[in-house]
Amino acid sequence: MSGALPRETPVAVLGAGTMGAGIAQVAAAAGHEVLLFDQRQGAAESAQRGIAETFARLEARGALAGAAAAAQRLRPVPDLAGIGAAGLVIEAIIEDLGAKRALLRAAEAAVGPAAILATNTSSLAVAAIGAALARPGRFAGLHFFNPAPVMRLVEIVRGAATEDEVAQILTATARGWGKVAVAARDTPGFIVNRVARPFYGEALMLLEEAALSPEALDAAMTGAGGFRMGPCALMDLIGHDVNFAVTHSVWEATFYDPRYRPSGVQRALVDAGWLGRKAGRGFFRHEAAAAPMPKPPAGRKLPDVLPLPGGGVLLESDGRSAACRAAAFGAPVVLRDGILGAGGGIAIAGPEALLPAARESLAAEGWIALPMPDLPGLVVLRTAAMLANEAREAERLRIASRDDVDLALVQGLNHPVGGSGWIAAFGAARLRTTLEALRDHYGGDTRYRVSPLLEQP
Ligand SMILES: NC(=O)c1ccc[n+]([C@@H]2O[C@H](COP(=O)([O-])OP(=O)(O)OC[C@H]3O[C@@H](n4cnc5c(N)ncnc54)[C@H](O)[C@@H]3O)[C@@H](O)[C@H]2O)c1
């Protein structure tokens, strides 16, 4: 195994925008001299000033020692002649194949033959960028997440030609920089941008059917689901243009796999210019500064079967619809969602006449009932089934190992658990039942096809 890049080896960062500045900050904080290049006049200098201010703030808070020395390790360079000493070059310019190829070719000619070149691309194939190089074996993907100094995950992506040693050095270097490094194959969306799609996609499917309002959907996902942020609030934060483009590119690159099908609901928001927080409006209005998220009330653990006053029962969903469960149970049934979270909203579905009693029974246990149409898997179970299925598909397609997929979901996306965690919480059989019921409900939609690996760990 090859070790990390020595601290005394300079790192070049090409592109001093959002990601380049963040990556330069990480490398300088870790002790490397950082040669920063951007074609836009003054951009590298402005990133340098911003990072120096951040370092000073971090030192004042006791989170960093030697801020001034760290800031002095950042050196803007006016052209690629200035990066000759770099042992690692990280490209973070615009997401354009031609521009990345041309710049990396020029960078390769400027550095020594042993230097490693890496791209921070989110959606382009690493092999396609590397194909332009004279030494594609010394090239790989090094995918940081935004904001790079805060997000711990880094995906190390091997192109077809990437040498083992290069992947090993990048992995050890990222770990030495305090990151959690996972190995991803060079496939559309790598791990995170692919496996995360159901979190947004199933929410958009539910909104399309007007099954729940964005507010109720987010309350169900943060309450019963245990997610830190609901999908609607998160899409508003990411920006609907960006989120739609990522979904679209993964869908296209997977030859229109229905699992990644973009949503008309989101396209309508993009068309209207309701791009989310940055536009002041998305699913929600964002005129004022973001209010801190209210903490949901703590709910008690619910029994699998709760008799309702006045007749009927409240059952935990097993993935099938309430109508289907009632026929098997021999009594009217209201279903509640699966629970991983500690309290707050929980989706319920069943006959109209029983909903008030179900709402009161849940309120007595500290939960806020969110009635919705009788769709298989309600909200959390449906999302969990799709996330776990996607995680196992990533493993089946050898995009990454089971452990790395789980790590990517938790560290890259802040999900409460990874694919294995959803399977442990709800059971593989229940998640499979949910997917099969959804497939049947939507007329055999292969979006809900079950992974052969979706089984108990
Ligand atoms: N923003 C994110 O959330 C995010 C997350 C992960 C990966 N990425 C990827 O990181 C890369 C950069 O994204 P960003 O959000 O930092 O973009 P950005 O627009 O903030 O910054 C890009 C910078 O590159 C510079 N640039 C453009 N063409 C150049 C060239 N030919 N030579 C030198 N500099 C050039 C621009 O002047 C700009 O400063 C993209 O590949 C993107 O897909 C972005």
The ligand as a MOL file (V3000), in Angstrom:
LIG
                    3D

  0  0  0     0  0            999 V3000
M  V30 BEGIN CTAB
M  V30 COUNTS 44 48 0 0 0
M  V30 BEGIN ATOM
M  V30 1 N -20.7050 23.1730 -6.0970 0
M  V30 2 C -20.8960 21.9340 -5.6660 0
M  V30 3 O -21.7680 21.6480 -4.8490 0
M  V30 4 C -20.0050 20.8330 -6.1720 0
M  V30 5 C -19.8460 19.6820 -5.3950 0
M  V30 6 C -18.9720 18.6800 -5.8350 0
M  V30 7 C -18.3180 18.8210 -7.0480 0
M  V30 8 N -18.5260 19.9550 -7.8020 0 CHG=1
M  V30 9 C -17.7520 20.0710 -9.0560 0
M  V30 10 O -16.6380 20.9220 -8.8020 0
M  V30 11 C -16.3120 21.6660 -9.9820 0
M  V30 12 C -16.3190 23.1450 -9.6670 0
M  V30 13 O -17.5930 23.5150 -9.2020 0
M  V30 14 P -17.8120 24.8800 -8.3940 0
M  V30 15 O -19.1750 24.7780 -7.8160 0
M  V30 16 O -16.6580 25.1630 -7.5250 0 CHG=-1
M  V30 17 O -17.8330 25.9440 -9.5910 0
M  V30 18 P -17.5790 27.5090 -9.5260 0
M  V30 19 O -18.2910 28.0960 -10.6800 0
M  V30 20 O -17.8330 28.0560 -8.1550 0
M  V30 21 O -15.9870 27.6650 -9.7710 0
M  V30 22 C -15.3660 27.3220 -10.9680 0
M  V30 23 C -14.1040 28.1760 -11.0960 0
M  V30 24 O -13.3410 27.6840 -12.1890 0
M  V30 25 C -12.8090 28.7980 -12.8990 0
M  V30 26 N -12.5380 28.3420 -14.2730 0
M  V30 27 C -13.4370 28.0550 -15.2400 0
M  V30 28 N -12.8000 27.6170 -16.3460 0
M  V30 29 C -11.4820 27.6180 -16.0470 0
M  V30 30 C -10.2980 27.2660 -16.7800 0
M  V30 31 N -10.3900 26.8000 -18.0310 0
M  V30 32 N -9.1120 27.3990 -16.1580 0
M  V30 33 C -9.0080 27.8630 -14.8920 0
M  V30 34 N -10.0960 28.2110 -14.1490 0
M  V30 35 C -11.2990 28.0860 -14.7260 0
M  V30 36 C -13.8810 29.8520 -12.8160 0
M  V30 37 O -13.3070 31.1350 -13.0290 0
M  V30 38 C -14.3880 29.6450 -11.3900 0
M  V30 39 O -13.6920 30.4550 -10.4610 0
M  V30 40 C -17.2850 21.2110 -11.0500 0
M  V30 41 O -16.7140 20.1460 -11.7700 0
M  V30 42 C -18.4750 20.7010 -10.2220 0
M  V30 43 O -19.2440 19.7430 -10.9160 0
M  V30 44 C -19.3210 20.9590 -7.3810 0
M  V30 END ATOM
M  V30 BEGIN BOND
M  V30 1 1 1 2
M  V30 2 2 2 3
M  V30 3 1 2 4
M  V30 4 1 4 5
M  V30 5 2 4 44
M  V30 6 2 5 6
M  V30 7 1 6 7
M  V30 8 2 7 8
M  V30 9 1 8 9
M  V30 10 1 8 44
M  V30 11 1 9 10
M  V30 12 1 9 42
M  V30 13 1 10 11
M  V30 14 1 11 12
M  V30 15 1 11 40
M  V30 16 1 12 13
M  V30 17 1 13 14
M  V30 18 2 14 15
M  V30 19 1 14 16
M  V30 20 1 14 17
M  V30 21 1 17 18
M  V30 22 2 18 19
M  V30 23 1 18 20
M  V30 24 1 18 21
M  V30 25 1 21 22
M  V30 26 1 22 23
M  V30 27 1 23 24
M  V30 28 1 23 38
M  V30 29 1 24 25
M  V30 30 1 25 26
M  V30 31 1 25 36
M  V30 32 1 26 27
M  V30 33 1 26 35
M  V30 34 2 27 28
M  V30 35 1 28 29
M  V30 36 1 29 30
M  V30 37 2 29 35
M  V30 38 1 30 31
M  V30 39 2 30 32
M  V30 40 1 32 33
M  V30 41 2 33 34
M  V30 42 1 34 35
M  V30 43 1 36 37
M  V30 44 1 36 38
M  V30 45 1 38 39
M  V30 46 1 40 41
M  V30 47 1 40 42
M  V30 48 1 42 43
M  V30 END BOND
M  V30 END CTAB
M  END
